Amino acid sequence: MLRLLIPVLGTQGATEAARHGAFMFTERCVSEVEIIEVLDDVTHSRAVAFHSLGALHRREKQAARDALMQTRAILDDAGVPYTWKRVFGPAERTIAQYAAQVHADIVVLDASHLGFFHRWAVLARLWRFTSTPVTMLH
Protein backbone atom coordinates (compact mmCIF):
# COMPACT_ATOMS: atom_id res chain seq x y z
CA MET A 1 0.00 0.00 0.00
CA LEU A 2 1.21 3.44 -0.90
CA ARG A 3 1.59 6.61 1.14
CA LEU A 4 0.30 9.45 -1.03
CA LEU A 5 1.34 13.09 -0.62
CA ILE A 6 -0.94 15.79 -2.06
CA PRO A 7 0.47 19.33 -1.99
CA VAL A 8 -1.97 22.24 -2.14
CA LEU A 9 -0.32 25.13 -3.95
CA GLY A 10 -1.81 28.60 -4.05
CA THR A 11 -5.48 29.43 -4.16
CA GLN A 12 -6.65 26.81 -6.66
CA GLY A 13 -6.47 23.82 -4.35
CA ALA A 14 -5.69 20.29 -5.37
CA THR A 15 -9.10 18.98 -6.35
CA GLU A 16 -7.88 16.80 -9.22
CA ALA A 17 -5.20 15.26 -6.99
CA ALA A 18 -7.81 14.63 -4.27
CA ARG A 19 -10.10 12.91 -6.79
CA HIS A 20 -7.20 10.78 -7.98
CA GLY A 21 -6.27 9.94 -4.39
CA ALA A 22 -9.88 9.02 -3.59
CA PHE A 23 -9.99 6.74 -6.63
CA MET A 24 -6.72 5.07 -5.64
CA PHE A 25 -8.05 4.59 -2.09
CA THR A 26 -11.23 2.90 -3.33
CA GLU A 27 -9.10 0.62 -5.51
CA ARG A 28 -7.05 -0.25 -2.38
CA CYS A 29 -3.82 1.12 -3.82
CA VAL A 30 -3.37 3.80 -1.17
CA SER A 31 -3.40 3.33 2.57
CA GLU A 32 -2.36 6.79 3.77
CA VAL A 33 -2.97 10.25 2.36
CA GLU A 34 -1.09 13.32 3.54
CA ILE A 35 -2.10 16.82 2.45
CA ILE A 36 0.35 19.65 2.81
CA GLU A 37 -0.69 23.23 2.32
CA VAL A 38 2.39 24.98 0.91
CA LEU A 39 2.43 28.72 1.53
CA ASP A 40 5.09 30.93 0.03
CA ASP A 41 6.41 33.95 1.89
CA VAL A 42 4.43 37.01 0.71
CA THR A 43 7.12 39.44 1.89
CA HIS A 44 9.12 38.71 -1.28
CA SER A 45 6.32 39.64 -3.68
CA ARG A 46 5.70 42.96 -5.40
CA ALA A 47 2.31 43.30 -3.69
CA VAL A 48 4.06 44.48 -0.51
CA ALA A 49 4.61 47.84 -2.18
CA PHE A 50 0.86 48.36 -2.58
CA HIS A 51 -0.76 46.57 0.39
CA SER A 52 -0.01 46.18 4.07
CA LEU A 53 1.74 42.98 5.08
CA GLY A 54 -1.06 42.07 7.48
CA ALA A 55 -3.70 42.42 4.75
CA LEU A 56 -1.65 40.26 2.39
CA HIS A 57 -1.22 37.55 5.02
CA ARG A 58 -4.96 37.56 5.78
CA ARG A 59 -5.89 37.41 2.09
CA GLU A 60 -3.46 34.59 1.35
CA LYS A 61 -4.51 32.63 4.42
CA GLN A 62 -8.22 32.95 3.54
CA ALA A 63 -7.66 31.93 -0.09
CA ALA A 64 -5.50 28.99 0.96
CA ARG A 65 -8.10 27.93 3.54
CA ASP A 66 -10.82 27.90 0.87
CA ALA A 67 -8.62 25.86 -1.48
CA LEU A 68 -7.77 23.41 1.27
CA MET A 69 -11.43 23.00 2.22
CA GLN A 70 -12.34 22.02 -1.35
CA THR A 71 -9.58 19.44 -1.40
CA ARG A 72 -10.52 18.04 2.00
CA ALA A 73 -14.23 17.90 1.08
CA ILE A 74 -13.50 15.55 -1.82
CA LEU A 75 -11.53 13.19 0.42
CA ASP A 76 -14.18 13.40 3.17
CA ASP A 77 -16.96 12.54 0.70
CA ALA A 78 -15.01 9.48 -0.46
CA GLY A 79 -14.28 8.37 3.11
CA VAL A 80 -10.53 8.65 2.68
CA PRO A 81 -8.62 9.04 5.96
CA TYR A 82 -5.99 11.75 5.71
CA THR A 83 -3.82 14.11 7.71
CA TRP A 84 -2.88 17.64 6.75
CA LYS A 85 -0.26 20.15 7.68
CA ARG A 86 0.58 23.73 6.74
CA VAL A 87 4.20 24.35 5.69
CA PHE A 88 6.00 27.50 4.60
CA GLY A 89 8.70 27.94 1.99
CA PRO A 90 9.47 27.69 -1.70
CA ALA A 91 6.99 25.19 -3.15
CA GLU A 92 9.21 22.62 -4.85
CA ARG A 93 11.91 22.49 -2.19
CA THR A 94 9.34 22.31 0.61
CA ILE A 95 7.42 19.50 -1.08
CA ALA A 96 10.61 17.52 -1.64
CA GLN A 97 11.73 17.95 1.97
CA TYR A 98 8.35 16.96 3.35
CA ALA A 99 8.10 13.92 1.05
CA ALA A 100 11.46 12.70 2.34
CA GLN A 101 10.51 13.47 5.94
CA VAL A 102 7.27 11.43 5.90
CA HIS A 103 8.64 8.75 3.54
CA ALA A 104 5.94 9.37 0.92
CA ASP A 105 5.78 6.78 -1.85
CA ILE A 106 4.34 9.17 -4.44
CA VAL A 107 3.56 12.87 -4.81
CA VAL A 108 0.40 13.70 -6.74
CA LEU A 109 0.40 17.32 -7.85
CA ASP A 110 -2.64 19.09 -9.31
CA ALA A 111 -1.28 21.34 -12.07
CA SER A 112 -4.59 22.01 -13.80
CA HIS A 113 -4.45 25.68 -12.80
CA LEU A 114 -0.85 26.23 -13.90
CA GLY A 115 0.16 27.51 -17.32
CA PHE A 116 2.14 25.31 -19.69
CA PHE A 117 5.62 26.71 -18.97
CA HIS A 118 5.01 27.11 -15.24
CA ARG A 119 3.79 23.49 -15.08
CA TRP A 120 7.00 22.19 -16.66
CA ALA A 121 9.19 24.44 -14.52
CA VAL A 122 7.54 23.12 -11.35
CA LEU A 123 7.88 19.53 -12.52
CA ALA A 124 11.54 19.98 -13.48
CA ARG A 125 12.39 21.47 -10.09
CA LEU A 126 10.51 18.73 -8.26
CA TRP A 127 12.35 16.04 -10.22
CA ARG A 128 15.63 17.74 -9.36
CA PHE A 129 14.90 18.08 -5.63
CA THR A 130 13.24 14.75 -4.82
CA SER A 131 13.76 11.08 -5.45
CA THR A 132 10.08 10.40 -4.75
CA PRO A 133 8.02 9.72 -7.90
CA VAL A 134 5.87 12.69 -8.92
CA THR A 135 2.59 12.42 -10.79
CA MET A 136 1.33 15.69 -12.23
CA LEU A 137 -2.35 15.91 -13.09
CA HIS A 138 -3.65 18.48 -15.55
Residue pairs with C-beta under 8 A, 6 or more apart in sequence:
1 28
1 29
1 30
1 31
1 32
2 24
2 29
2 30
2 31
2 32
2 105
2 106
3 30
3 31
3 32
3 33
3 34
3 102
3 103
3 104
3 105
3 106
4 21
4 24
4 30
4 32
4 33
4 34
4 104
4 105
4 106
4 108
5 34
5 36
5 95
5 98
5 99
5 102
5 104
5 106
5 107
5 108
5 132
6 14
6 17
6 18
6 21
6 33
6 34
6 35
6 36
6 71
6 107
6 108
6 109
6 110
7 14
7 17
7 35
7 36
7 37
7 38
7 91
7 95
7 98
7 107
7 109
8 14
8 35
8 36
8 37
8 38
8 64
8 67
8 68
8 71
9 38
9 91
9 109
9 110
10 63
10 64
10 67
10 113
11 60
11 63
11 64
11 66
11 67
12 67
12 110
12 112
12 113
13 66
13 67
13 68
13 70
13 71
13 110
14 35
14 67
14 71
14 108
14 109
14 110
15 70
15 71
15 74
15 110
15 112
16 110
16 112
16 137
16 138
17 71
17 108
17 109
17 110
17 137
18 71
18 72
18 74
18 75
18 110
19 74
20 108
20 135
20 137
21 30
21 33
21 75
21 80
21 108
22 74
22 75
22 77
22 78
22 80
24 30
25 33
25 78
25 79
25 80
26 78
30 80
32 81
32 82
32 83
33 75
33 80
33 81
33 82
33 83
34 82
34 83
34 84
34 85
34 102
34 104
35 68
35 71
35 72
35 75
35 82
35 83
35 84
35 85
36 84
36 85
36 86
36 87
36 94
36 95
36 98
37 64
37 67
37 68
37 84
37 85
37 86
37 87
38 87
38 88
38 89
38 91
38 94
38 95
39 60
39 61
39 64
39 86
39 87
39 88
40 88
40 89
40 90
40 91
41 88
41 89
42 48
42 53
42 56
42 57
42 60
43 53
45 56
47 56
48 56
51 59
68 84
72 82
72 84
75 82
85 98
87 94
87 98
88 94
89 97
91 122
92 122
92 125
92 126
92 128
92 129
93 125
93 129
95 107
95 109
95 126
95 129
95 130
96 126
96 129
96 130
96 132
98 104
99 107
99 130
99 132
100 130
100 131
100 132
104 132
105 132
105 133
106 132
106 133
106 134
106 135
107 126
107 130
107 132
107 133
107 134
107 135
108 135
108 137
109 122
109 123
109 126
109 134
109 135
109 136
109 137
110 137
111 119
111 122
111 123
111 136
111 137
111 138
112 137
112 138
114 122
114 138
119 136
119 138
122 136
123 134
123 136
126 134
127 134
